[in-house]
Amino acid sequence: MADVVIVGGGHAGAQCAIALRQQGFEGSIALIGRESELPYERPPLSKEYFAREKSFERLYIRPAQFWQDKDIALHLGCEVVAVDPQAKLLTLRDGAQMAYGRLVWATGGDPRGLSCPGANLAGVHAVRTREDCDRLMGEIDGGVNNIAVIGGGYVGLEAAAVLTKMGCHVTLLEAAPRVLARVAGPELSAFYEAEHRTHGVDLRTGVTVTALEGEGRVSGVSLGDGSLVAADAVIVGIGIVPAITPLIAAGAAGTQAVEIDAHCRSSLPDIYAIGDCASFACAYAGGQAMRVESVQNANDRAVCVAKAICGDAQPYRAFPWFWSNQYDLKLQTASISRGYDDTVLREDRAARSFSVIYLKQGRVIALDCVNRTKDYVQGRKLVEAGAAVDPARLADADVPLKALIA
Ligand SMILES: Cc1cc2nc3c(=O)[nH]c(=O)nc-3n(C[C@H](O)[C@H](O)[C@H](O)COP(=O)(O)OP(=O)(O)OC[C@H]3O[C@@H](n4cnc5c(N)ncnc54)[C@H](O)[C@@H]3O)c2cc1C
């Protein structure tokens, strides 16, 4: 029995355990994680770790000693397969059971797989865990050089950037008419498409993958137009499926994700859900129910739950932000652009330092800043204030954004 059991040893789970101790929680804490690694940061998997600029040890959220010192019991390589919310009991894959006082479900998601023929051939990879990444890196070391990346979201684009830098030939295949269509406006998509092409990526949008070809191991990707892209490895980066089955089977509300309220509570008593696996009414997206896949969301929700458990329950109000590194481009995103009806481009895209400002009914709701940290820092305040600003003033790069806050 542990007073608090956290399921999932990723960003949200690890941060929740850390925050509990920071808040002065003195009860017992158990952290159950399916992976056998100590909790580690995921973003470098498609960036510095993949590029071999950072060793795995540098990805640890905390060193091994920390968990001992804080008396946080790590149960690694363990998977929770069932939850009994009445008996407050968890069942692990090996049949062991663990009782909880409060449960925090922080299981993230598993990579969405392709459903076409050939999806399970050798040489088809996801980029979600250290293991995924190491397997792919091992193949590259073994001579794999011609790589097809399926999916033009951040993970696919970041992987394409690193692979190109390593000298691989990369074909990027995106089903939508533009990359990043789910998260950003057309200006940003067009910019990143041009960047990748300049760096040698064969980037194709509006294409459908009908099959992965090969005998035992992948050798190519067949497309809807009848063409074949030769590939000796394939990366599939088409999003995640939240890892929620045991909790939903236990009766928690939600279908695609665990539904949580403003205090990160699920519909089951004493069970919270945080991070990539949870959906909530997002104040920064007009109250729409959504999941937010970011380190910021995972960490801030973890702190919100830790405070609630320690008796300081406050509704979640954290400001959403995100970053992505590709080539020498640092993208920083403030808030969520969903529902925008106008955009303003600040500075010239050709200068590779610009911001796209998203407006809804004249008010600033989000920003994408490429190599423009100043805009990001100052622009956040415009979003927080819900500022209504003349678009011509926003577009004038000589006027600092902080000068536009009323
Ligand atoms: C390659 C990559 C690059 C990224 N880059 C960025 C970035 O630049 N910026 C950014 O903000 N975000 C980025 N993200 C997103 C960010 O990493 C996620 O939003 C964050 O990891 C979510 O944390 P989480 O704890 O909810 O889930 P995870 O970090 O996925 O952790 C969940 C853990 O729970 C475990 N688990 C699942 N089911 C069970 C079970 N039943 N029992 C026990 N354990 C279980 C999983 O194995 C996993 O270890 C990136 C993600 C990836 C994959």
The ligand as an ORCA input file, in Angstrom:
! r2SCAN-3c Opt
* xyz 0 1
  C      10.406     12.476    -29.650
  C       9.591     13.461    -28.852
  C       9.924     14.812    -28.864
  C       9.187     15.727    -28.118
  N       9.548     17.048    -28.131
  C       8.882     17.921    -27.353
  C       9.281     19.288    -27.273
  O      10.222     19.710    -27.947
  N       8.615     20.108    -26.420
  C       7.581     19.670    -25.645
  O       7.009     20.449    -24.881
  N       7.160     18.390    -25.721
  C       7.785     17.512    -26.551
  N       7.376     16.209    -26.607
  C       6.161     15.811    -25.861
  C       6.480     15.478    -24.433
  O       7.601     14.634    -24.352
  C       5.255     14.826    -23.831
  O       4.201     15.755    -23.858
  C       5.518     14.372    -22.393
  O       6.501     13.370    -22.391
  C       4.245     13.862    -21.759
  O       4.542     13.362    -20.488
  P       3.649     12.203    -19.849
  O       4.245     11.909    -18.520
  O       2.221     12.532    -19.977
  O       3.872     10.936    -20.811
  P       5.192     10.122    -21.092
  O       6.400     10.986    -21.006
  O       4.919      9.377    -22.357
  O       5.279      9.071    -19.896
  C       4.309      8.079    -19.685
  C       4.985      6.848    -19.128
  O       3.978      5.976    -18.648
  C       4.319      4.641    -18.972
  N       3.101      3.823    -18.963
  C       2.109      3.789    -19.877
  N       1.146      2.924    -19.510
  C       1.544      2.400    -18.322
  C       0.984      1.439    -17.447
  N      -0.202      0.884    -17.694
  N       1.672      1.117    -16.332
  C       2.867      1.687    -16.056
  N       3.432      2.611    -16.851
  C       2.794      2.955    -17.961
  C       4.944      4.781    -20.345
  O       5.726      3.656    -20.658
  C       5.767      6.062    -20.174
  O       7.053      5.770    -19.704
  C       8.087     15.274    -27.355
  C       7.735     13.915    -27.364
  C       8.474     13.012    -28.100
  C       8.083     11.559    -28.095
*
